[in-house]
Amino acid sequence: MTDQVDIKSEGTEGAAQTPEGIQVAIQRIYTKDISFEAPNVPEIFQDPDFKPEVKMELNSRSRKLSDDVFEVVLSVTMTAAQGEKTGFLVEVQQAGIFGLKGLNDAQLHRILSTYCPETLFPYSRETISNLVTKGGFPPMYLTPVNFDLLYQQQLEQAQQQAQQQAGGAENAAAE
């Protein structure tokens, strides 16, 4: 089964193709790696003062498999710990193969950084919730992630760094 998605061409001056020529197809979604660790079980279940802080880390990467075909891997790490005492650590790498056709470089980068991880995240969320529950902990409900906002923030940070480096180079040249 392949899902087809139409992508609008917002902010794509100089795009070689019209929006009708753009295709995004989900070819396959799969789990690449799973890890669950509960190093202090069952002792922490007996500790009424154990109130862990839960942290989540997200990363995504992509690679070209062939013409117009890419693998995207979303890595989600959840840690529940109080001080040095870890309740659990869950790592999930959810992956997908996406057919991406008719996109310019900017569009391709945006789709690989936003749409693809956003497609994979619900699978990661379900896997993490199931693992945590099977580990004897209360259900873990991850809130949705706005990958478009994260992408925009990343672009703004890159622009600021480029401006700072350009300013530093100008100051060095002036001296």
N, C-alpha and C positions, 0 to 999 in steps of 0.2 A: 504494500500500500504506500502510495506517495501523496503527500499533501502539497498542493500548489498554493503559493501565497503571492499576491500582487503587492509590490512595493512602490510607493509613491516616490517621485523624483524631486523631493523638496531639497533645495539648496544644492542642486547638481548642475550648475552652469557648465557648459561644455561637455555634457554627457553625450556619448557617441550614439546612444540608442534612446528611443522613446520609452515611456513607462510600459507600453504594451510588450516590448521586447525583454523585459526583466522577468526572470523566473527564479523562485526560491522553492526548492523541493526538499522535504525531509525524506531521506532514503532509509535511514535506520537509526534507532536509539537503543543504546545498550549501556550496561554497567561495566566500566573498565577495571575498577578496583574498589574494594570495600575493606575497612578495618574498624573493629570495635574493641576497645580495651576498657576494662574496669579494674584497675590495679588494686584498689582498696576495698573491694567487695569480699566478704559480707560485712566487714567491720563498720563501714560507714552507715550501713542500714541500721546499726544499733546505736549510732550517735545522734541523739535528738538535736544537737547543736549544729549539725552539718547543714549549712545553707549555702550551697555553692553559687559562684558567679558563673554564668554561662556566656561563653564568647564564641563568635562565629567568624571564620575567615573564608573569603571567597576568592578564587582565582580562575581565570579561564585562559586557554591557549588554543591555537588553531594551527593546522598545517594543511598544505595542499597535497591531496592524494593523486590527482590527475587533473586534466583540463576541466575546469568548472566543478570539481568535486573536492570538498574539504571535510576534514575531521575537526570537530570542536570538542574540547574536554573541559567540563566545569568541575572544579575541585572545591568541595565544601568540607571544612573542618570545624567540628563543634567540640568544645572543651567545657566541662563542668568541674570547677575546682574551687576549693576554699583554702587559701594559703598554699601550702605545699601538698595538700591532700587532694588528689584527683579522684573525682567520682567516676567520670567516664571521658573517653576521647573517641570520637567517631570521625572517620575520614571516608568520604565517598567521592569517587571520580565517575561522573556520569558523562557519557560521550554520545555523539551523534555524527552521522555522515549526512552532509547537506550538499545538494546540487545547487549551484549559484551561477546563473547565466545572465549576461547582458548588463552587468554592473561595472561602473568605472571603479577606479582604485578606492576613492573616498567612500562610495556606496558599499563596496565589498568589505572594507575595514569596519564600517558601521554595522553591517549585518552580522559579521563574525563576532563583533564585540557586544551586540545588544540582542538582536532577535534570536540568535542561536543559543546563547546561554539562558535567555528567558524561556525558551522552549524546553531546555533541559532541567531547569530548576525545580519544577513540580515533581519530577522523578526523584531528584536528590532529596527533596523535602520528605517525600513519602518513605524512602529508604531509611533516612535518619530517624524519623519518628518510629518506624517499626523496630529498628535495632535498639534504640533507647528503651522502648517499652519491653522488648524481649530481654533486655539486660536487667530488668527489675526496677527501673526508674519510672517516674511519672511521664506521661506522654509529652513529647517535645513538639510544639507547633511552631514552625518557622513562619515568620511573616513574609509576604511577597517582597521581592527585591525589584527596585526600579533600575533596570540595567541602562535605560536611556539616560537617566540622571547621572549615574556613575560614569558613563561614557563621556557625557558633557563635562563633568567635573575633571575628568582625566585630560580632556582636550584643553580646558582652561589652564590647568596646572602646567601642561607642556608649553602653552603659549607664554605663560608668565616666566617659566624657566628660560625659554628662548630669548625673551626680552631682557631678562637679567644678564644672560650671557652676552648678548649683543651690547648691552650697556657697559658691561665689564670690559669687553674687547675695545670699545670706543675710548673708554677711560685709559686703558693701557696704551693705546695708540697715541693719545694726546700727550702722555708723559714722555 
